[in-house]
Amino acid sequence: MVIKLFVPGEDAQLVQNRASSLIERILRLDDDETARLLDDVLTRFSGRHHDLLTTFGHHFDLVHHRVPPDVELSPNARTLIGAYFSHEYAVEAAALCNPSMVPHPDQSGMEPGQLRVAISLRQIGEGHISSIGFCSAVLGPDDHIRLEDRNGPLLVGERTGARHQRDLLAAGLAEVDLDNEISATVLGSLPESYSEEEFEDVLGHLPGELLCRPTAGETLAILREIVATDYAVTFPATVPLHQRVLWPAAPAESNGMEDARFVQVVEPDGRVSYSATYTAYDGRQIGGRMLQTRDLRHFEVTALRGPAARNKGMALFPRPVHGRHLALCRSDGETLGLSERDESNRWQAAVPLLMPHRGWDLIQVGNCGSPVETSEGWLVLTHGVGPMRRYAIGAMLLDLDNPERVVADLPHGLLEPDEIEREGYVPNVVYSCGGLVHDGRFWLPYGASDVRVGFASIGVDRLLDAMAPVS
């Protein structure tokens, strides 16, 4: 459960804002009734949320312009107004699915053979709005798994200023085919990395001769829209991982953040960080987005650009391959392919790797998370869709040095929905967004028909031995 801003009237199909009339009614309450109502709200809801008073204060600040300027409000009245403009949202009331798994940044207290892992979850609530949540577990020794506590109130991260990349702005302008003197001047005036304040300063110093052109207003709006797509979000250090919720924070993802595929990466300086791709959905269109974080507490969010990014389900390789930045994708909607990021930060058209060719995957194939490096090659878990839109999970192996080449393929399914797992919000589906290898075993978290998350493991050698070479 998270707490969100609620504006009466704006949740209806025919929007008719009722904020002013609500505030007028609240202001008619006397001090005793105001105090009584506020005490009742705090008694009912304080234990369910982090710092409820601060949230009510923030929500009041968002609507305070509706209060008549000549009215002096008491602290209780301000807080109560904030409460009326708040509501709870059950983030996983509809569905819970599509996990990915990475080593947890905190390995304290682990015994020999154990690994604490962080698991991302796609949470779906009212209105089919998806957000990203987390839990943690301890793997090992051997095939043992222990899920760690997931209790306590949830918290949506605070959106903060981000460092933006000029090449991503250029790529975004290229995607909408916008190249005029205003856009060229802005790109030429920005440094390689810039803040939102620096961006607005550049816009504020555009020559008047350019601003009076007929297309100036539309160009400025597009520039601001592209820049606003990228942002950062931060959680307090005191809030544990399982209580953090990444909630849509940009118009392009207003209807959901879907299917995050997390992967742990080692940066050139040797430090460990995490990257994830996910699908942003605004109710009409989808777009690829990337999360980057060192600690799973502060996240930088950027758009993915280029032909291969216009699809669901990109999955990043955990390291460059001979200097090449690679990702799995399905840019044609049905074929699993391999894309490379160019020097302009654009993901290029994909090279096909796996096409639908078996009875259980003839509708489409895709990945189940980032490739996992083994001594024999890049292990890729795949998914296939067959009759009655039934999903199953398979596997294949890519050449370590030349991932365009498939060296082996599992001739049969690895995991398919059983009689219990086939029932749910989206029936007949098993699906994962990424697993990992620990102590010789491949561990795979997976969603079952969008109502539960399961875990499976298999010895890596056993899995590789079951694959058939591809000539």
N, C-alpha and C positions, 0 to 999 in steps of 0.2 A: 504494500500500500504506500503510495506517495501522495503528497499534497500539491495541488495545482491551482493556478489562478482560475476563477470562475466568474464570468461576466454574464448575468442574466440576459436572455434574449439573443446573445451571440452564439448560443449552442443550437439554435433552431435553424431549419432549412431556410426560412425567410427571416433574415436578420433584422431584429428591431431592438436596439440597445435599450435596456431598462435600468441602466446604472443610476441615472439621476433620480428617478422616482424611488428606487430602493433607498438611496442615501437620504432622501427627504423623509421617508418613513422612519429610518433609524434615528434621525435627528429629533424626531418628536418624542422619543423615549426619554423619561426622566432619569436622573442619575442613579436612583436605586434600581430601576429595571435594567438599565445598561450594565450595572455591576453584577446583577443577578444572572443575566444572560451570559455575560463574559465568563463568570465563574463556572457556569454550567458547561460551556464549551470547553474550557480548560480541563475540567474534571473528566469529561468524556474522551478527550482527544490527546491530552499531553503525552501520555505514555505510548502513543502510537507513532510519534514523529520526533525527529530531531529539532530542538529549539523552535517550538511552535510560535512563541511570541515574536521572534525575529521574522518568521515567515509571514505572520499576520501584519507586522509592520511594513514589510516589503510590499505586500499586496495592497495595503492602504496607499503607499506611495505611488503605486501604479494608477490609482483612481482618484487621488486627492484633488485633482483639478475639477472634479464634479462637485466638490463641497463649495457652497457659496463663500466668496472671499471675506464677507463680514462676519462669518461664524467662527467663534473660538471653540475648539474642540478639546475636551479633556483627554488625557492619555487612555482612559478606558474606552471612550467613544472611538478614538482612532483605531485601537486594537479590535474593537467589536466590528467596525466597518471592514477591517481586513479579514475577519472571520467570515463575514457574509459573502465576501468575494473570494472564498476558498472552497475547495472540495477535495475529497479523497478520490483517488483513481487506483483501482486494483490492476497492477501491471501485468499479471499473468492469469487473470480471471478467465480468459478464453482459451489460451493455449500456452504451452511451454515446450520448446523444441530446439533442434539444430545447434548443439553445443560444439565448442572447440576447446582444446586443452593445451596448455603450455606450462613449463616449470614455473612455480610460484616464486616471486622475488624474495620471499621469506622462507628459508630452510631451517630455521631454528627448531631445536627439539627433535630432529629426525634421527632415528636409529639407523644402523648399517642396513643397506638394502631398501631404504625408504626414500621416497621423493614426494614432497608436497607439490600439488599442481593447482593452478588457477583454471577455472572452467567458465567460459563465457556462455551465456544462454540467450536465446531469442525468447522474449516475453511478449505475449500478445494479450491486450486487454480490450475493454469496450471500444467498439468502432473499428476493431481489427487494427489497432495502432500498436506497432512493435517498438520495443525498446531493448536495450542490452543490459542484462544483469550478470551477476557473477556468483559462483560458489567455489569452494575449495575441497580437495580430497587428498588423502595420503595413499600413494601406491606402494606396494611391496611390504615385506619381501615376497618374492615369488608372485603368485597371482592374487594376492590379497589387496583389497581396496577398502578404505574407510572414509566416508563422507564426513566433513567437519561441520560444526554448528552453523546453521543458516538463520538463526533467530534474530530478532531485534528490528527496530524501525529502519525503513529505507530512506535514502536521501538522493535527490537529483543533484548532479554536479552543477557548479556555478559557471556560467559562460564567462570567459575572460578574453582579453585582447590576445591576438595571435600574431606571430610573424608570418607575413604573406610572401609568396614567391612570385617574382616577376614573370618567370617562364610559364607558370601555371595561369597567370592572367592572360598572357599572350596566347596560350593554347585555348583558353576559354573563349577569347575573342575570335580565334580562327574557327572554332566550332560553330559560332553563330554568324560567321562570314562578315565580321565587322572590321573594316579597315578604312578609317578616314583620318583626317588631320588631327582631330581631338584624340582618338585612341592612340595614334602614333606618337603624338606629343606626350601623352601620359606615360606610355611605355618608355619613351626616351628620357623621361624625367625621374623615373623611379629607380632606386637602387635595386640590386639583385634580391635583397630581402628588406621588407619594409613593414611598418606598423600601420594600423588604421588611421592614426593621427597623421602620419607622413603621407598617406594616400590622399586624405582630405586636404592636406596642405597643398599638394600638387594640383588638385582640382580647383582649389581656391585661387591659384595663381595662373590659371589659364588665360591667355590673351582674350580681350573682349571681341576681337575680330573673329575668333573661333566660336565663342559662346553665342554670337548672334546668328550663327548659321542655322537653317531650318531643322537640321537633324541633331542639334546640340543636346536638347532635352532628352531625346531617346537614347543617345550615346552615353550620356552621364548616368542614366538609369541602368543601362546594361552594365556599365563598368562597376557601379555600386553593387548590383545584384551578383556579379561574378565574385567580387571581393568578399561579399557577405557570406558566400557559401563556405568559406574557410574560417574556422574559429578554434578556440581552445576551451577546455572545460577542466575544472579542478575540484577535488574533494578535500575536505579537511583530513589531516593526517590521523586524527582520532577516530575517524569512521572506518571500520574494517571493510575489506574488499567485498564481502558478501552483502553489505548494506548499500553499496554504490550502484546507482542506476544511471546509465547514459541514455538521456531522453532527447528526442528530436529538438534541435536548437537552431534550425535554419529552415526557411520556407521550402527548400528542395526536398526535405525529409519530413515534412509536417505530418504525413500519414504513416511514417515508420522508418526505423533503422533495422534492416533485415539481415540475418544470416552472417554475423561477423565471423571471419576466419582469421583467428589470431595465430601468430607464429613468432617464436623467439629468434632474434637475430643478433649476431655479433658485429658490432660496428668496426670501422677501420682502426679506431684507437683501442680496440679490445674490450670496450664496455658492452654489456649485454643490454638490449632493449627489446621492445615488442612492437610489432606492426600488425595491423589487421585491415582487411578490406571488408566492406559491407555494402549493401544495396540501400540507397536512399530512395524513398517513394513519396511523392507529393499528392497522391490521389489520382494522377493522370500519367505521369512519366516516372521512369526509374533512372538512376544515375549511380555510377560507382564512386565510392568514397574510401578514404584511407585514414586509419587511426595510427598515431605513433606515440609511444610512451616509454619511459624508462622504468616506471615504478607502478603502473596501473593505477595511478592517482591523478597525475596531470596528463591530459590527452590533447594532442594537436590533431585537428581534423582538416583534411584537404580533399579537394575533388580529384578524381582520377580523370585524366584527359587522354584523348586519342581514340582511334577506331575500335580497339579491343576493349575499351572501358565501357562501351555502350551495351552492356549485358549484365546479367545477374551471375554472380558466382566466380569472380576473380579470386585467385589464391596465389600469394607471393611465394617465390622460392626463399629459403631461409638465408641464402648468401648469394653473392654474384658468382656466376660460372664463367671463369676466364674473363672477368671484367664486365660480363653482360648481366643486366638486371632483367630477370625473367619472371613470368607469371603464367599460370594456367588460366584459361578462360573458355567461354562458350559464346563467341560473338555472333554465331549464326543461329543460336537458339537450340541446336541439337547435336553439335559436334564438339568434343573436347579438343582444345587447341593450345598452342604455346605462343605467347607474345613476348616481345622485347621492348623495353623502354628506351627511347632514343635520347639524344643529348638535350632535346627541348622538353623533356619530361612528358612525352606523349607515348602511350602504349600503342604499338604498331599492329597492323592486321596480323591475325594469328596464323600459324602453320598448323594444319590439322594433325592431331595425334591419334585420336580414337573416334571412329564413326559408329553409329548404331549398326550392329551386324548380327546380334544374337536374339533369340526369341524373347528374352527378358529385358532387352534394352532397345527395342526397335523404334520407340517413340523419340527418345533422346538419351544422351549420356552427358555426364559432367564430372566434376571433381568432388571429393569429400574432404577438402582441406588442402593445405600446403603440402608439397612433396617432402618426404622424410628421407634424409641421406642415410644410406647403408653402404657397406663395403661393396655390394653387388650393383648398386645403382640407386636412382631416385625412386623410392617407393611411393606410388600414388594410389590412394584409395579413390575409387570411382563410384558413381551411382548410375543406374540405368532405370528407365521407365518402360514397363511392358503393358500387356493387356489389362484393362480396367484401371489404368493409371497406377499400377502397382510398382512401388519403388523397391529396389534391392541394391546392395552394395557389393562391388567387385574390387579388383586390384590389378595394377600393372606396374612395370618397372621400366624406367627410362635410363639411357646411358648417362653416366656421371659427367662426362666431358662434353657430350653432344646430346642434350636432352630432347632434340628433335627426333631422335631415334628411339623407338620402342623396342626394348630387347626381350621382354617377356610379358606374358599376360596370364591372368588366372582364368582358366577355361570355364569356370563355373562361378556362381555367386558365392560371396564370402559370408554375407549376412542378409537375411530376408525376414519380413515380419511374420511372427508366429501367430497362433490363434488369439493370444491375448494382445499382442502388440498391434494387430491389424485394426483394432477398434479404437476410434477416437475422433477428434475434431476434424482431422484430415485422414481418413482411414487408409489402410494398406500401404503405409509409408515407414521406412526406416531411412534416416538421413543424418549425416554428420558434417560438421564444418572443420574437423581436424583432430588428429590424434598425435601421439608421440611414442618414441621408443624409450623404455626404461629397463635396464638390467636384462637385456636380451629379449624383452617382450614388447610387442606392439600393443598399445592401449588405445581403444577407440570409444569415446563417448558418443552416443547417438540418440536422436529423438525418435520416439515411436508414436506414429500417428498424431503427433503434436499434443499429446496429453501427458507424456512422461519421458524421462531421460533414463537410458540404460547405459551400461558399461560392458564392453567385451574386451578380451585380450587373447593374444595368440603368440607363440614363440616366433620371433622374426625368421629364424632358419626354417621352421616348419612352413611358414607362409611362402618364403622364397622357393623352397623345394617343390611346392605345389604348382608353381607357375610353369607354363609351357613356353619355350623359346619362340620368338617371333623372327622369322627369316626375312 
